[in-house]
C-alpha cells in the first residue's frame, strides 16, 4: 500500500427564529423574576406557565460529512474509497406544535485504476499519442426520509423520502498535457418512501472534451 488516509468531520448548527420578549413576563411581578431569574412555576390567568420569550421555531442541523472515510492508494496505481455520510435536520414549530425531522444516510464505495503511458494507434499533432488512461467507478446508496410528528395528536408520518442508488463510471485519457477526453456513464435509481411518488431511473452518458489553458 502506498497511501492510506482516514477522514472524519462533524458540524452542528442551532437556529432560533421568531425571537421576541414576552410582555407578560416583564410586567408580572417583576421582583419575583429579578430575584429568581429561572423561576418557572408562575402562571398567567389561563393557567399557562409564563416564559420570558416567545419563539416561533427552533431547529438543529447536524451532519457527519463524512462520518468515516477511507482513501487508499496502492503501488500498482489502484485506488479505493469507502465513505459513510450522515445528516439530520430537526425543526420544532411552536404555533402548530409540530416536529419535522429529516434524516439522510449514505454509503459510497469507489475504485480507480490508472494505466500509464498507454499508446494509441493514431497520431495527434504529428506525434504518436501516449498518455495515461484513468478508469474509475463509484457506487452510492442514499436513504432520505422526512418524518412529521404532531405532538398534540400524538401522530407521526413519513411525508417524503426515497432510497437512491447512484452508479458513476468514467474513463479519461490525456491526448496531451492540455487536452483530455472523457467517456462517462451515470445512473440514478430512486425508490420513493411514499406511495404518491413513482420510482425513477435516469441515465446520463456521453463523451466530453476538456481543454486546459496554460500560460
C-alpha positions as CSV (number, residue, x, y, z in Angstrom):
1,X,0.0,0.0,0.0
2,X,1.3,3.4,-1.0
3,X,-1.0,5.8,1.0
4,X,-3.9,5.4,3.5
5,X,-6.0,8.4,4.8
6,X,-8.8,8.4,7.3
7,X,-11.2,11.3,7.4
8,X,-13.9,12.5,9.7
9,X,-16.0,15.6,10.0
10,X,-18.8,16.9,12.1
11,X,-20.8,20.2,12.1
12,X,-23.8,21.3,14.1
13,X,-25.9,24.4,13.9
14,X,-28.7,25.7,16.2
15,X,-31.2,28.2,14.7
16,X,-33.8,30.1,16.6
17,X,-36.5,32.0,14.6
18,X,-39.2,34.4,15.7
19,X,-37.4,35.5,18.9
20,X,-39.4,38.1,20.9
21,X,-39.9,39.1,24.5
22,X,-43.0,38.2,26.5
23,X,-44.5,41.4,27.9
24,X,-46.5,39.4,30.5
25,X,-43.2,38.1,31.8
26,X,-41.8,41.6,32.2
27,X,-45.0,43.0,33.8
28,X,-46.0,40.1,36.0
29,X,-44.4,40.6,39.5
30,X,-41.0,41.8,38.2
31,X,-39.3,41.5,41.6
32,X,-40.1,37.7,41.6
33,X,-38.2,37.2,38.3
34,X,-35.4,39.5,39.3
35,X,-34.7,37.5,42.5
36,X,-35.4,34.2,40.7
37,X,-34.4,34.6,37.0
38,X,-35.1,30.9,36.3
39,X,-38.4,30.8,38.2
40,X,-40.8,28.6,36.2
41,X,-43.8,27.9,38.5
42,X,-45.6,31.3,38.0
43,X,-48.7,31.1,35.8
44,X,-50.9,33.5,34.0
45,X,-54.7,34.0,34.2
46,X,-55.2,31.0,31.8
47,X,-53.0,28.7,33.9
48,X,-50.1,28.6,31.5
49,X,-46.5,28.9,32.6
50,X,-45.1,32.4,32.0
51,X,-42.0,32.3,29.8
52,X,-39.5,35.1,29.3
53,X,-39.5,34.8,25.4
54,X,-41.8,33.7,22.6
55,X,-40.2,31.5,19.9
56,X,-41.6,30.7,16.5
57,X,-39.4,27.7,15.8
58,X,-36.1,26.1,16.8
59,X,-34.1,23.8,14.5
60,X,-31.0,21.8,14.9
61,X,-28.9,20.8,11.8
62,X,-26.1,18.4,12.3
63,X,-24.0,16.4,9.8
64,X,-21.2,13.9,9.7
65,X,-19.5,14.7,6.5
66,X,-18.0,12.3,6.4
67,X,-18.8,10.0,9.4
68,X,-15.8,8.0,8.3
69,X,-13.9,7.9,5.0
70,X,-11.0,5.7,3.9
71,X,-8.8,6.7,0.9
72,X,-6.3,4.1,-0.2
73,X,-3.8,4.1,-3.0
74,X,-1.6,1.2,-3.9
75,X,1.8,0.8,-5.6
76,X,0.2,-0.7,-8.7
77,X,-1.8,2.5,-9.4
78,X,-5.0,1.2,-7.9
79,X,-7.1,3.5,-5.7
80,X,-10.1,2.7,-3.4
81,X,-12.5,4.7,-1.4
82,X,-15.1,3.9,1.3
83,X,-17.2,6.6,2.7
84,X,-20.2,6.9,5.1
85,X,-22.2,10.2,5.5
86,X,-25.0,11.0,7.8
87,X,-27.0,14.1,8.5
88,X,-30.1,15.2,10.4
89,X,-32.3,18.3,10.4
90,X,-34.9,18.6,13.3
91,X,-37.2,21.6,13.5
92,X,-39.8,22.3,16.2
93,X,-42.6,24.7,15.2
94,X,-44.3,26.1,18.3
95,X,-47.5,27.6,16.8
96,X,-48.7,24.2,15.5
97,X,-46.8,22.0,18.0
98,X,-45.1,20.0,15.2
99,X,-41.7,18.5,14.9
100,X,-40.3,17.9,11.4
101,X,-37.2,15.6,11.1
102,X,-35.2,14.8,8.0
103,X,-32.6,12.1,8.2
104,X,-30.0,11.1,5.5
105,X,-27.7,8.2,5.4
106,X,-25.3,7.5,2.5
107,X,-22.6,4.9,1.8
108,X,-20.2,5.3,-1.2
109,X,-17.7,2.7,-2.5
110,X,-15.4,3.5,-5.3
111,X,-12.3,2.2,-7.0
112,X,-10.0,3.5,-9.7
113,X,-7.1,2.4,-11.8
114,X,-4.5,4.3,-13.9
115,X,-2.9,2.7,-17.0
116,X,0.3,4.7,-17.5
117,X,1.8,5.6,-20.9
118,X,-0.9,3.8,-23.0
119,X,-0.1,4.1,-26.7
120,X,-2.9,4.8,-29.2
121,X,-2.9,3.6,-32.8
122,X,-3.1,7.1,-34.2
123,X,-1.2,10.4,-34.2
124,X,-2.2,13.7,-32.7
125,X,-0.5,17.0,-33.7
126,X,2.0,15.0,-35.7
127,X,3.1,12.8,-32.8
128,X,2.1,9.3,-31.6
129,X,-0.4,9.6,-28.7
130,X,1.0,8.3,-25.4
131,X,-0.9,9.2,-22.3
132,X,-2.4,7.9,-19.1
133,X,-5.8,6.3,-19.0
134,X,-7.8,6.8,-15.8
135,X,-10.7,4.5,-15.1
136,X,-12.9,4.9,-12.1
137,X,-16.3,3.5,-10.8
138,X,-18.3,4.7,-7.8
139,X,-21.5,3.2,-6.3
140,X,-23.5,5.0,-3.7
141,X,-26.6,4.1,-1.7
142,X,-28.5,7.0,-0.1
143,X,-31.5,6.8,2.2
144,X,-33.5,10.0,2.9
145,X,-36.7,10.3,4.9
146,X,-38.8,13.2,6.3
147,X,-41.0,12.5,9.3
148,X,-43.7,14.9,10.6
149,X,-44.6,14.4,14.3
150,X,-47.7,16.2,15.6
151,X,-47.3,16.5,19.3
152,X,-50.9,17.2,20.3
153,X,-52.4,14.4,18.2
154,X,-49.6,12.0,19.1
155,X,-49.3,11.2,15.3
156,X,-46.2,10.7,13.2
157,X,-46.0,10.0,9.5
158,X,-43.5,9.9,6.7
159,X,-44.2,12.8,4.3
160,X,-41.3,12.4,1.9
161,X,-38.1,10.5,1.2
162,X,-36.5,8.0,-1.1
163,X,-33.7,5.4,-1.5
164,X,-31.3,6.3,-4.3
165,X,-28.7,4.1,-5.9
166,X,-26.1,6.1,-7.9
167,X,-23.6,4.5,-10.3
168,X,-20.9,6.6,-11.9
169,X,-18.3,5.2,-14.3
170,X,-15.8,7.1,-16.4
171,X,-12.6,6.6,-18.4
172,X,-10.4,9.6,-19.1
173,X,-7.5,9.7,-21.5
174,X,-5.0,12.5,-21.9
175,X,-4.3,13.2,-25.5
176,X,-1.7,15.8,-24.4
177,X,-0.8,18.0,-21.4
178,X,-3.8,20.3,-22.1
179,X,-6.4,18.1,-23.8
180,X,-8.2,15.2,-22.3
181,X,-11.2,13.0,-23.5
182,X,-13.6,11.5,-21.1
183,X,-16.3,8.8,-21.7
184,X,-18.8,8.6,-18.8
185,X,-22.0,6.8,-17.8
186,X,-24.1,8.0,-14.8
187,X,-27.2,6.2,-13.5
188,X,-29.5,7.2,-10.6
189,X,-32.2,4.7,-9.5
190,X,-34.7,6.1,-7.0
191,X,-37.4,4.3,-5.0
192,X,-39.7,6.7,-3.1
193,X,-40.8,6.2,0.5
194,X,-44.3,7.4,-0.1
195,X,-47.0,5.9,-2.4
196,X,-47.8,9.2,-4.1
197,X,-44.4,9.2,-5.9
198,X,-43.1,6.9,-8.6
199,X,-39.8,5.1,-8.9
200,X,-37.4,6.8,-11.4
201,X,-34.5,5.6,-13.4
202,X,-32.2,8.2,-15.0
203,X,-29.2,7.5,-17.2
204,X,-26.7,10.1,-18.4
205,X,-23.9,9.1,-20.8
206,X,-21.7,10.9,-23.2
207,X,-18.3,11.9,-24.4
208,X,-16.6,15.2,-23.2
209,X,-13.5,17.0,-24.3
210,X,-11.6,19.1,-21.7
211,X,-9.1,21.7,-22.7
212,X,-6.8,23.3,-20.1
213,X,-5.5,26.7,-20.9
214,X,-2.0,27.4,-19.6
215,X,0.3,30.3,-19.9
